[in-house]
Amino acid sequence: MSIYEQGLEPAAVNHIALSPLSFIERTASVYPHYPAVVHGSIRRDWAETYARCRRLASALAGRGIGKGDTVAVMLPNIPQMLEAHFGVPMIGAVLNTLNVRLDAEAIAFMLQHGEAKVLITDREFHDVVHAAIGMLDHPPLVIDVDDPEYGEGQAVSELDYEAFLAEGDPQFAWQWPADEWQAISLNYTSGTTGNPKGVVYHHRGAYLNSLGNQMTWAMGNHPVYLWTLPMFHCNGWCYPWTITALAGVHVFLRRVDPAKILTLIRSEQVTHMCGAPIVLNALVNMPAEAKAAIDHPVKAMVAGAAPPAKVIGAVEEMGIHVTHVYGLTEVYGPVTLCAWHAEWDALPLDERAVLKSRQGVRYPTLEGVMVADPKTLESTPRDGETIGEIFMRGNTVMKGYLKNPSATAEAFAGDWFHTGDLAVCHPDGYVEIKDRLKDIIISGGENISTIEVEGVLYRHPGVLEAAVVARPDEKWGETPCAFITLKAEQQQVSEADIVSFCREHLAGFKVPKTVVFTQLPKTSTGKIQKFVLRDMAKAL
């Protein structure tokens, strides 16, 4: 035994489980009267918010909820959702944030599979929740949230959230997790094929990814954060914990409304926001006078699909500085970013935007990212051309899939997490996604990146949104099929116009052979549902 192990064993004095619960205790202690919550006419400071979280924990404990029990929430971006991120794990329970746009069957599956003991839900989802509860043999305790910003709707339950909080003690002595590997939250994947999988996060990973967010964005104390990202999505990318750690202000937004976003940015002096590229695209397409309202620096973190270079350029012209990140539900949200180099500032806007659309390098809080052959796990050359799958490992990879050891083993084969995303690695080590494993088009033996084709389509002045999928073809196997939503004032654009534009910017075999003008189907987080489009392309 080394001299450094003798008489130097870890003890309670120097080895404590990492948990984001520590953030709110510190913030409420140091900045009790700093603003914490802005929601319509509601304004609360950190002392009030901490007391409400403790009341929630205490009330849940009083109803027999404890370590390892699941508490589900069906809530939009409102203060009660923030309170759940602290109040539920304060008693060792596990927070299951439900996707508010799912149907009753999916919600019933999640409540049953996750064994939810409690469901806290907003009145907006009355019909779906009642239908879902009706499908369960052992329904959970249902708590009704009456949000004044919604201001209508039927109560989902006789038990009101505020009355429930009143059962709790604002001085409740909550419990630190005994083990940082303890589960903190349960997030279901979108389940585009078969039932959704339940991704389990632990306290350590939530703590570290919260710090990773702060480090990569160089966020100082007291940021003003606008909730444009759904808080149910990967626990809001861990930002409920990040913003709390920095004694920031949570500015809530029930639904994404471009006009309201611009109003709140100005009235609350918002400094940071996150979301899918679709949110930025909506802002870009607002009238010039509305966009002119941004009178101070704003930072936007985007993930989802790679934002087309044209969108990034247009957003930066508005005064919003874009940071591009990449991640998955299985890794607590974003874990790589396009880390910026000062010398790139001198490049023309188009070149900057192309660089910025890369998924980049790992967060300091993720230990490994590689692009490799999916079968051999051998790294691909750093040539910006050889396509491989993105693999990850580190403390911010999930515990695994709930009650699904075979899916967990498959995802972790070879001691790396298999993302299912295809990418190249550039000579500088920056990763650039080329497609989902299931989205890549193989036409006449040639790989076609749908993301590359979409990037060209977005440069057409008439295109509002675009998505490209494979369409089965007898001769070529597959050919690119483009689904496009045109801007309101550009409805005269034709299929021939689009094809001709693509021929100017793409190799012939990459040009879409089919163009369909339509509204694009999307998930609740704004991602385009390519599996729906693939079915439409097959049916053409």
C-alpha positions as CSV (number, residue, x, y, z in Angstrom):
1,M,0.0,0.0,0.0
2,S,1.3,3.4,-1.0
3,I,2.1,6.0,1.8
4,Y,-0.7,8.1,0.2
5,E,-3.3,5.5,1.1
6,Q,-2.1,4.9,4.7
7,G,-4.4,6.7,7.2
8,L,-5.9,8.8,4.4
9,E,-9.1,6.9,3.8
10,P,-12.1,8.9,2.5
11,A,-14.5,10.0,5.3
12,A,-17.6,12.1,5.7
13,V,-15.4,15.2,6.3
14,N,-13.7,15.0,2.8
15,H,-15.8,12.8,0.5
16,I,-19.4,13.8,-0.1
17,A,-21.7,12.7,-2.9
18,L,-21.9,15.2,-5.7
19,S,-25.5,16.5,-6.2
20,P,-27.1,19.5,-7.8
21,L,-29.2,19.8,-4.7
22,S,-26.3,21.6,-3.1
23,F,-26.8,24.5,-5.6
24,I,-30.1,25.8,-4.3
25,E,-29.1,25.6,-0.7
26,R,-26.0,27.7,-1.4
27,T,-27.8,30.2,-3.6
28,A,-30.7,30.7,-1.2
29,S,-28.1,31.2,1.6
30,V,-25.8,33.7,-0.2
31,Y,-28.4,35.5,-2.4
32,P,-31.7,35.1,-0.6
33,H,-33.3,38.3,-2.0
34,Y,-32.0,38.1,-5.5
35,P,-34.6,37.4,-8.2
36,A,-35.1,33.7,-9.0
37,V,-38.4,33.4,-10.9
38,V,-40.2,35.5,-13.4
39,H,-43.5,34.2,-14.7
40,G,-46.1,36.7,-15.9
41,S,-46.9,38.8,-12.8
42,I,-45.2,36.3,-10.5
43,R,-41.9,37.4,-9.1
44,R,-40.1,35.3,-6.4
45,D,-36.6,35.5,-4.9
46,W,-34.3,32.6,-4.0
47,A,-35.4,32.4,-0.3
48,E,-39.0,32.0,-1.4
49,T,-38.2,29.5,-4.1
50,Y,-36.0,27.4,-1.8
51,A,-38.8,27.4,0.8
52,R,-41.3,26.2,-1.8
53,C,-39.0,23.4,-2.9
54,R,-38.6,22.3,0.7
55,R,-42.4,22.4,1.2
56,L,-42.8,20.2,-1.9
57,A,-40.3,17.7,-0.5
58,S,-41.9,17.7,2.9
59,A,-45.4,17.3,1.5
60,L,-44.4,14.4,-0.7
61,A,-42.6,12.7,2.3
62,G,-45.8,13.2,4.3
63,R,-47.7,11.3,1.7
64,G,-45.3,8.3,2.0
65,I,-43.0,9.1,-0.9
66,G,-39.4,8.4,-0.4
67,K,-36.1,7.0,-1.8
68,G,-36.5,5.3,-5.2
69,D,-40.1,6.3,-5.7
70,T,-41.0,8.0,-9.1
71,V,-42.8,11.4,-9.2
72,A,-44.0,12.2,-12.7
73,V,-44.7,15.7,-13.8
74,M,-46.7,16.8,-16.9
75,L,-45.9,20.5,-16.9
76,P,-45.0,23.3,-19.4
77,N,-42.2,25.7,-18.5
78,I,-43.6,27.2,-15.3
79,P,-42.2,27.7,-11.8
80,Q,-43.6,24.4,-10.5
81,M,-41.4,22.6,-12.9
82,L,-38.3,24.2,-11.4
83,E,-39.5,23.4,-7.9
84,A,-39.9,19.7,-8.9
85,H,-36.3,19.6,-10.0
86,F,-35.2,20.2,-6.4
87,G,-38.2,19.1,-4.2
88,V,-38.5,15.6,-5.7
89,P,-34.8,14.5,-5.3
90,M,-34.6,16.2,-1.9
91,I,-36.3,13.0,-0.5
92,G,-34.4,10.6,-2.7
93,A,-37.3,10.3,-5.1
94,V,-36.8,10.3,-8.9
95,L,-38.3,13.0,-11.1
96,N,-39.9,11.8,-14.4
97,T,-40.6,14.8,-16.7
98,L,-43.2,13.8,-19.2
99,N,-43.3,15.1,-22.8
100,V,-46.4,17.4,-22.8
101,R,-47.2,16.7,-26.4
102,L,-47.6,13.0,-26.2
103,D,-50.8,11.1,-26.5
104,A,-52.6,9.3,-23.7
105,E,-51.3,5.8,-24.6
106,A,-47.7,7.0,-24.5
107,I,-48.2,8.8,-21.2
108,A,-50.0,5.7,-19.7
109,F,-47.1,3.5,-20.8
110,M,-44.5,5.8,-19.1
111,L,-46.5,6.2,-15.8
112,Q,-46.9,2.4,-15.7
113,H,-43.3,1.5,-16.8
114,G,-41.8,4.1,-14.4
115,E,-44.1,3.0,-11.6
116,A,-45.1,6.7,-10.8
117,K,-46.5,7.1,-7.3
118,V,-47.4,10.8,-7.9
119,L,-48.3,12.8,-11.0
120,I,-48.2,16.7,-10.8
121,T,-49.9,18.0,-13.9
122,D,-51.1,21.3,-15.5
123,R,-54.8,21.9,-16.4
124,E,-53.9,22.3,-20.1
125,F,-53.4,18.5,-20.3
126,H,-56.6,17.6,-18.5
127,D,-58.0,15.4,-21.3
128,V,-54.8,13.5,-22.1
129,V,-54.1,12.9,-18.4
130,H,-57.6,11.7,-17.6
131,A,-57.5,9.3,-20.6
132,A,-54.0,8.0,-19.5
133,I,-55.0,7.5,-15.8
134,G,-58.0,5.6,-17.0
135,M,-55.7,3.0,-18.6
136,L,-53.9,2.2,-15.4
137,D,-54.7,-0.5,-12.8
138,H,-52.8,1.5,-10.1
139,P,-53.2,5.2,-10.8
140,P,-50.8,7.6,-9.0
141,L,-51.8,10.4,-6.7
142,V,-52.7,13.3,-9.1
143,I,-51.9,16.9,-8.1
144,D,-53.5,19.8,-10.1
145,V,-51.5,22.8,-11.1
146,D,-53.6,25.9,-11.8
147,D,-51.2,28.3,-13.6
148,P,-52.5,31.9,-13.8
149,E,-50.8,32.3,-17.1
150,Y,-53.0,29.5,-18.5
151,G,-56.0,30.8,-16.6
152,E,-58.6,28.4,-17.8
153,G,-59.4,24.7,-18.0
154,Q,-60.8,22.0,-15.7
155,A,-59.0,20.9,-12.6
156,V,-57.3,17.5,-13.2
157,S,-57.7,16.6,-9.5
158,E,-59.3,17.8,-6.3
159,L,-55.8,18.1,-4.8
160,D,-54.5,21.6,-5.7
161,Y,-50.7,22.1,-5.9
162,E,-50.7,25.2,-3.6
163,A,-52.8,23.4,-1.0
164,F,-50.4,20.4,-1.3
165,L,-47.4,22.7,-0.7
166,A,-49.2,24.1,2.4
167,E,-49.0,20.5,3.9
168,G,-45.2,20.9,3.8
169,D,-42.6,22.5,6.1
170,P,-40.6,25.4,4.5
171,Q,-37.8,24.5,6.9
172,F,-37.9,20.7,6.0
173,A,-34.5,19.0,6.6
174,W,-34.1,17.3,3.2
175,Q,-31.7,14.5,2.7
176,W,-28.4,14.6,0.7
177,P,-28.1,11.4,-1.4
178,A,-26.0,8.8,0.4
179,D,-24.5,7.8,-3.0
180,E,-24.0,10.0,-6.0
181,W,-24.9,7.1,-8.2
182,Q,-28.4,7.3,-6.9
183,A,-31.0,8.1,-9.6
184,I,-32.2,11.7,-9.8
185,S,-34.4,11.6,-12.9
186,L,-36.0,9.5,-15.5
187,N,-36.4,10.7,-19.1
188,Y,-38.1,8.7,-21.8
189,T,-36.6,8.8,-25.3
190,S,-39.0,9.7,-28.1
191,G,-39.5,6.0,-29.1
192,T,-39.9,6.5,-32.9
193,T,-39.8,2.7,-33.2
194,G,-41.5,0.5,-30.5
195,N,-42.0,1.7,-26.9
196,P,-39.9,4.6,-25.6
197,K,-36.9,3.7,-23.4
198,G,-36.5,5.1,-19.9
199,V,-33.1,6.9,-19.5
200,V,-31.9,7.1,-15.9
201,Y,-29.7,10.0,-14.7
202,H,-27.7,10.0,-11.4
203,H,-26.9,12.9,-9.1
204,R,-23.2,12.9,-10.1
205,G,-23.9,13.2,-13.8
206,A,-26.5,16.0,-13.2
207,Y,-24.1,17.9,-11.1
208,L,-21.2,17.6,-13.6
209,N,-23.3,18.4,-16.7
210,S,-24.6,21.5,-14.9
211,L,-21.1,22.7,-14.4
212,G,-20.2,21.7,-18.0
213,N,-22.9,24.1,-19.2
214,Q,-21.5,26.9,-17.2
215,M,-17.9,26.3,-18.3
216,T,-18.5,26.0,-22.0
217,W,-20.7,29.1,-22.1
218,A,-18.4,31.0,-19.6
219,M,-21.5,32.1,-17.7
220,G,-20.9,34.6,-14.9
221,N,-23.1,35.0,-11.8
222,H,-26.7,36.1,-12.1
223,P,-27.5,35.2,-15.8
224,V,-31.1,35.9,-16.9
225,Y,-32.2,32.7,-18.6
226,L,-35.3,32.5,-20.9
227,W,-37.0,29.1,-20.9
228,T,-37.5,28.6,-24.7
229,L,-36.2,25.0,-24.3
230,P,-38.8,22.5,-23.0
231,M,-37.8,21.7,-19.4
232,F,-39.1,18.1,-19.9
233,H,-36.4,17.6,-22.5
234,C,-33.3,16.0,-20.8
235,N,-34.3,18.0,-17.7
236,G,-33.9,21.2,-19.7
237,W,-30.4,20.1,-20.6
238,C,-29.6,20.4,-16.8
239,Y,-30.1,24.2,-16.9
240,P,-32.6,24.2,-14.0
241,W,-29.6,23.2,-11.9
242,T,-27.0,25.4,-13.8
243,I,-29.0,28.7,-13.5
244,T,-29.8,28.0,-9.9
245,A,-26.1,27.3,-9.1
246,L,-25.3,30.8,-10.6
247,A,-28.1,32.5,-8.7
248,G,-29.6,33.5,-12.0
249,V,-33.1,34.4,-13.0
250,H,-35.5,31.7,-14.5
251,V,-37.8,33.6,-17.0
252,F,-40.6,31.1,-17.8
253,L,-42.5,30.8,-21.1
254,R,-45.4,28.4,-21.3
255,R,-45.1,28.0,-25.1
256,V,-42.7,29.1,-27.8
257,D,-44.0,32.3,-29.3
258,P,-41.5,34.4,-31.3
259,A,-43.1,37.7,-30.5
260,K,-43.2,37.0,-26.8
261,I,-39.6,35.8,-26.9
262,L,-38.5,39.1,-28.4
263,T,-40.6,41.1,-25.9
264,L,-39.2,39.1,-22.9
265,I,-35.6,39.5,-24.1
266,R,-36.0,43.2,-24.0
267,S,-38.2,43.6,-20.9
268,E,-36.3,41.2,-18.7
269,Q,-32.9,41.9,-20.2
270,V,-32.4,38.2,-21.0
271,T,-28.8,37.1,-21.4
272,H,-29.1,33.4,-22.3
273,M,-31.5,31.0,-24.0
274,C,-31.5,27.5,-25.5
275,G,-33.4,25.6,-28.1
276,A,-33.7,23.7,-31.4
277,P,-32.7,25.6,-34.6
278,I,-36.5,26.0,-35.3
279,V,-36.7,28.5,-32.5
280,L,-33.9,30.6,-34.1
281,N,-35.5,30.2,-37.5
282,A,-38.8,31.6,-36.1
283,L,-37.0,34.7,-34.8
284,V,-35.1,35.3,-38.1
285,N,-38.5,35.3,-39.9
286,M,-40.0,38.0,-37.6
287,P,-40.6,41.5,-39.0
288,A,-37.5,43.8,-38.9
289,E,-39.0,46.2,-36.3
290,A,-39.7,43.3,-33.9
291,K,-36.1,42.0,-34.3
292,A,-34.7,45.5,-33.7
293,A,-36.0,45.3,-30.1
294,I,-32.8,43.3,-29.1
295,D,-30.7,46.1,-27.6
296,H,-28.1,44.1,-25.6
297,P,-26.0,41.0,-26.1
298,V,-27.9,37.7,-26.0
299,K,-26.4,34.2,-26.2
300,A,-28.3,31.3,-27.7
301,M,-27.2,27.7,-27.4
302,V,-28.7,25.5,-30.1
303,A,-28.8,21.8,-30.6
304,G,-31.0,19.3,-32.4
305,A,-30.1,19.2,-36.0
306,A,-27.1,21.2,-37.2
307,P,-28.5,24.7,-37.8
308,P,-27.9,25.6,-41.5
309,A,-25.2,28.2,-42.0
310,K,-27.7,30.7,-43.4
311,V,-29.8,30.6,-40.2
312,I,-26.7,31.0,-37.9
313,G,-25.6,34.0,-40.0
314,A,-29.1,35.7,-39.9
315,V,-29.4,35.2,-36.1
316,E,-26.0,36.7,-35.4
317,E,-26.9,39.7,-37.5
318,M,-29.8,40.2,-35.1
319,G,-27.3,40.5,-32.2
320,I,-27.8,36.9,-30.9
321,H,-24.5,35.1,-30.5
322,V,-24.9,31.4,-31.3
323,T,-23.1,28.5,-29.6
324,H,-23.7,25.1,-31.3
325,V,-23.8,22.0,-29.0
326,Y,-24.7,18.4,-29.5
327,G,-25.9,15.7,-27.2
328,L,-28.6,13.1,-26.6
329,T,-31.1,12.2,-23.9
330,E,-28.7,9.4,-22.9
331,V,-25.9,11.9,-22.0
332,Y,-27.9,14.5,-20.0
333,G,-28.4,16.8,-23.1
334,P,-25.5,18.7,-24.6
335,V,-22.0,17.3,-24.1
336,T,-20.0,18.6,-27.1
337,L,-19.8,22.1,-28.4
338,C,-18.2,24.0,-31.3
339,A,-15.5,25.6,-29.0
340,W,-14.7,28.9,-30.6
341,H,-11.2,30.3,-31.6
342,A,-10.7,34.0,-31.5
343,E,-8.9,34.0,-34.9
344,W,-12.1,32.7,-36.5
345,D,-13.8,36.1,-35.8
346,A,-11.9,37.6,-38.7
347,L,-13.5,35.2,-41.2
348,P,-16.4,36.2,-43.5
349,L,-19.8,35.5,-42.0
350,D,-20.4,32.5,-44.3
351,E,-17.2,30.8,-43.3
352,R,-17.8,31.5,-39.6
353,A,-21.3,30.0,-39.9
354,V,-19.9,26.8,-41.6
355,L,-17.4,26.4,-38.8
356,K,-20.1,27.1,-36.2
357,S,-22.4,24.4,-37.5
358,R,-19.9,21.7,-36.5
359,Q,-20.7,19.7,-33.4
360,G,-17.1,20.3,-32.3
361,V,-15.3,18.8,-29.3
362,R,-16.3,17.3,-25.9
363,Y,-17.4,19.3,-22.8
364,P,-14.6,19.4,-20.2
365,T,-17.1,17.3,-18.1
366,L,-17.2,14.4,-20.6
367,E,-14.2,12.1,-20.7
368,G,-14.3,10.8,-24.2
369,V,-15.7,11.3,-27.7
370,M,-14.6,9.5,-30.9
371,V,-15.7,8.9,-34.4
372,A,-15.1,5.2,-35.2
373,D,-16.1,2.2,-37.3
374,P,-19.4,1.0,-35.7
375,K,-18.3,-2.7,-35.9
376,T,-14.6,-2.6,-34.9
377,L,-14.6,0.6,-32.8
378,E,-11.4,1.7,-34.5
379,S,-11.1,5.5,-34.8
380,T,-11.6,6.9,-38.3
381,P,-8.8,9.1,-39.8
382,R,-9.1,12.8,-39.1
383,D,-9.6,13.7,-42.7
384,G,-13.0,15.4,-42.6
385,E,-14.2,12.8,-45.1
386,T,-14.3,9.3,-43.6
387,I,-17.7,8.7,-42.0
388,G,-18.0,6.8,-38.7
389,E,-20.3,6.6,-35.7
390,I,-20.0,9.0,-32.8
391,F,-19.1,7.2,-29.5
392,M,-18.9,8.7,-26.0
393,R,-17.9,7.7,-22.5
394,G,-17.7,9.5,-19.2
395,N,-19.5,10.6,-16.0
396,T,-22.3,12.2,-18.0
397,V,-23.4,9.0,-19.7
398,M,-26.7,7.6,-18.3
399,K,-26.9,4.8,-15.8
400,G,-28.7,2.9,-18.4
401,Y,-32.3,2.1,-19.6
402,L,-34.8,1.4,-16.9
403,K,-35.8,-2.3,-16.8
404,N,-34.1,-2.9,-20.2
405,P,-30.8,-4.6,-19.6
406,S,-30.5,-5.9,-23.2
407,A,-30.9,-2.3,-24.7
408,T,-28.4,-1.0,-22.1
409,A,-25.9,-3.7,-23.0
410,E,-26.3,-3.0,-26.7
411,A,-25.9,0.8,-26.2
412,F,-22.8,0.3,-24.1
413,A,-21.1,-2.5,-26.2
414,G,-17.3,-2.2,-26.1
415,D,-17.4,0.2,-23.1
416,W,-18.5,3.1,-25.3
417,F,-22.0,4.6,-25.7
418,H,-23.2,4.1,-29.3
419,T,-25.0,7.3,-30.3
420,G,-26.3,6.1,-33.7
421,D,-25.1,9.4,-35.3
422,L,-22.7,9.4,-38.2
423,A,-20.0,12.0,-38.5
424,V,-16.5,12.9,-39.8
425,C,-13.6,14.1,-37.7
426,H,-11.7,17.1,-39.1
427,P,-7.9,17.5,-38.9
428,D,-8.4,19.8,-35.9
429,G,-10.3,17.1,-34.0
430,Y,-13.7,18.8,-34.5
431,V,-16.6,16.4,-35.1
432,E,-19.2,17.2,-37.8
433,I,-22.4,15.1,-38.0
434,K,-23.3,13.9,-41.4
435,D,-26.4,12.0,-40.5
436,R,-28.3,9.7,-38.2
437,L,-27.3,6.1,-38.9
438,K,-30.8,5.5,-40.1
439,D,-31.0,8.8,-42.2
440,I,-28.0,8.5,-44.4
441,I,-29.0,8.0,-48.1
442,I,-27.1,5.4,-50.1
443,S,-27.7,6.1,-53.8
444,G,-25.9,3.9,-56.3
445,G,-23.4,3.0,-53.6
446,E,-22.6,6.6,-52.8
447,N,-23.3,8.0,-49.3
448,I,-25.4,11.2,-49.3
449,S,-25.6,13.3,-46.2
450,T,-29.1,14.6,-45.8
451,I,-27.7,17.4,-43.6
452,E,-25.5,18.6,-46.4
453,V,-28.4,18.8,-48.8
454,E,-30.6,20.5,-46.3
455,G,-27.9,23.1,-45.7
456,V,-28.1,24.0,-49.4
457,L,-31.9,24.1,-49.4
458,Y,-31.9,26.6,-46.5
459,R,-29.8,29.0,-48.6
460,H,-32.6,29.3,-51.1
461,P,-34.4,32.6,-50.4
462,G,-37.9,31.0,-50.6
463,V,-37.3,28.1,-48.1
464,L,-38.5,28.5,-44.6
465,E,-37.9,24.8,-43.5
466,A,-36.5,21.8,-45.2
467,A,-35.9,18.1,-44.5
468,V,-34.4,15.5,-46.8
469,V,-35.0,11.7,-46.6
470,A,-34.3,8.6,-48.7
471,R,-37.0,7.6,-51.3
472,P,-36.8,4.0,-52.5
473,D,-35.7,3.8,-56.2
474,E,-35.5,0.8,-58.4
475,K,-32.4,1.9,-60.3
476,W,-30.4,3.7,-57.6
477,G,-31.6,1.9,-54.4
478,E,-32.4,5.3,-52.8
479,T,-32.6,8.9,-54.0
480,P,-32.9,12.2,-52.0
481,C,-36.5,13.4,-51.5
482,A,-36.9,17.0,-50.2
483,F,-39.8,18.1,-48.1
484,I,-40.0,21.9,-48.0
485,T,-42.1,24.6,-46.3
486,L,-42.0,27.8,-48.3
487,K,-42.0,31.3,-46.8
488,A,-45.4,33.0,-46.9
489,E,-44.3,35.5,-49.5
490,Q,-42.5,33.0,-51.7
491,Q,-45.3,30.6,-52.6
492,Q,-44.6,30.8,-56.3
493,V,-41.3,28.8,-55.9
494,S,-41.6,25.6,-57.9
495,E,-39.9,22.2,-57.8
496,A,-37.9,23.1,-60.9
497,D,-36.6,26.2,-59.1
498,I,-35.4,24.1,-56.2
499,V,-33.8,21.4,-58.3
500,S,-32.0,24.1,-60.4
501,F,-30.7,25.8,-57.3
502,C,-29.4,22.6,-55.9
503,R,-27.6,21.7,-59.1
504,E,-25.6,24.9,-58.7
505,H,-24.4,23.9,-55.3
506,L,-24.3,20.1,-55.1
507,A,-22.9,17.1,-57.0
508,G,-25.5,15.7,-59.4
509,F,-26.1,12.5,-57.5
510,K,-26.9,14.6,-54.3
511,V,-29.6,16.8,-55.9
512,P,-33.1,15.9,-54.7
513,K,-35.0,13.8,-57.4
514,T,-38.3,14.6,-55.7
515,V,-39.5,17.9,-54.0
516,V,-42.7,18.0,-51.9
517,F,-44.1,21.3,-50.6
518,T,-45.8,20.7,-47.2
519,Q,-45.8,21.6,-43.5
520,L,-43.1,19.5,-41.8
521,P,-44.2,17.1,-39.0
522,K,-42.3,17.8,-35.7
523,T,-41.7,16.4,-32.3
524,S,-42.6,18.3,-29.2
525,T,-39.0,19.6,-29.0
526,G,-39.2,21.0,-32.5
527,K,-37.2,18.2,-34.2
528,I,-38.5,17.2,-37.6
529,Q,-39.9,13.7,-37.6
530,K,-38.0,12.1,-40.4
531,F,-39.6,8.7,-39.8
532,V,-42.9,10.3,-40.8
533,L,-41.3,11.8,-43.9
534,R,-39.7,8.5,-44.8
535,D,-43.1,6.8,-44.8
536,M,-44.5,9.7,-46.9
537,A,-41.6,9.3,-49.4
538,K,-42.2,5.5,-49.7
539,A,-45.9,6.2,-50.3
540,L,-45.3,8.7,-53.1
